[in-house]
Amino acid sequence: MTTFVSAADAARDASYEDRRRIQDETADMAARLRREMDAGLSPEDMKRAQAEKAAVDAAANILEKLFK
């Protein structure tokens, strides 16, 4: 994990590298969740993973719009 940079601060005045790092970390979270889901989970864990994946996907969508 890298040094915390808020998305709001990054949108306002962060470097391209800070913005890219935030987006890369979000993409890494999505990939980890996809791997877990593909490996097979209990029904309860699958519900949790699906909710987390939905949140990560929403965050990625917001970041894409915020960093334009």
N, C-alpha and C positions, 0 to 999 in steps of 0.2 A: 504494500500500500504506500502511496506517495503522500507528500505533504498536502493537507486539506486546502483546497481552493474552492470556494463556493461558486456555483454556476452563475449566480447573479453578479458576483465580482468579476468572474471571467468574461461575462458578456459585456460588462462595462469597460474593463480596462486591462484584462489579462492578455498575455502574449498568445500567439498561435499555439505554442507548445503546451501551455496550460490548458487551453481549450481542447487540444488534441488528446492530452493525457486524460481529461475528464471523460471524453467520448470513448477512449480506448478502455478505460476501467469499466465503463458501462457495458461495452461490447464483451469484455472478459467475463463479467457477471452473467450475461446472457448465454455465453458459450458454456460456462460451467453448469448452469442450470439445464441447458439442453442435454449435455452429457449425462448428468444425473438422471434426467427423465428418460433418456434413451436406454440407460443401463437397467432400468426397472426399479420401481419404488413401490412401497406399500401404498394402499389407497389413501391413507392419511397423509403420508409424505408426498404423494403425487398432488394432492389438493394444495398443500403448502407450496410445493415447487411451482405449480401452475399460477398461484397467486403472486409469488415472487417474480416469476417470468413476466406476468402481465404488468407488474409495477416497473420492472426494468425496461420493458418495451415502451411503456408510457414515458419513462424518463428519457430514453433515447430519442423519442419523437419530440419531446419538449426541447431537449438540448439542440437538436437539429434546427428547430425554428429559432431558438434563442441566439444561436451563434451565427446566423446568416448575416 
